Amino acid sequence: MSTPSPVIPPALAKRDLLQAPEVDELANLFRVLASDTRLSILHAIARAGEASVSAIAAEVGASSQGVSNHLQRMADQKIVATRRDGNRIYYRLIDPCVGGLIELGLCLLGHDPDCSV
């Protein structure tokens, strides 16, 4: 076995090789996140804590229908959840890893000077 690398999390190095269905679920998750609009939507929700479709649409410069469709895909992956207040539906992040994943992506791109990755 090779020497552990400081850039590979120990738990990942010890994990058995990914197999279906886990690898399929992971690929589906990354496909959902691989959208500039969805990443903007997630960031808008993260900044607000909770937001309606119309507020998110205004923030990201997209149509309410388009945002609603993106949010449905993310709800299917259990990334966001809803709360109804009268006729309005509010979205919030429910996956505690999503914010960290976006931050890690910014770190990898060199957009976070405090990043230690």
Residue pairs with C-beta under 8 A, 6 or more apart in sequence:
4 10
4 13
5 13
7 117
18 26
28 77
29 77
32 38
32 73
32 74
32 76
32 77
32 79
33 39
33 42
33 101
35 70
37 60
37 62
37 66
37 67
37 70
38 70
38 73
38 74
39 102
40 59
40 60
41 56
41 60
41 62
41 67
41 70
41 71
41 74
42 74
42 79
42 80
42 93
42 98
42 102
43 102
44 51
44 55
44 56
44 59
44 60
45 51
45 56
45 80
45 91
45 92
45 93
46 93
46 98
46 99
46 102
48 55
48 59
49 92
50 83
50 90
50 91
50 92
51 59
51 90
51 91
52 88
52 89
52 90
52 91
53 64
53 67
53 68
53 71
53 89
53 91
54 64
56 67
56 71
56 91
57 63
57 64
57 66
57 67
60 67
71 80
71 91
74 80
75 81
75 82
75 91
78 94
78 95
79 93
79 94
79 95
79 98
80 91
80 92
80 93
80 94
80 95
81 91
81 92
81 94
82 89
82 90
82 91
82 92
83 89
83 90
83 92
84 90
93 99
103 112
104 117
106 112
106 115
107 115
107 117
108 117
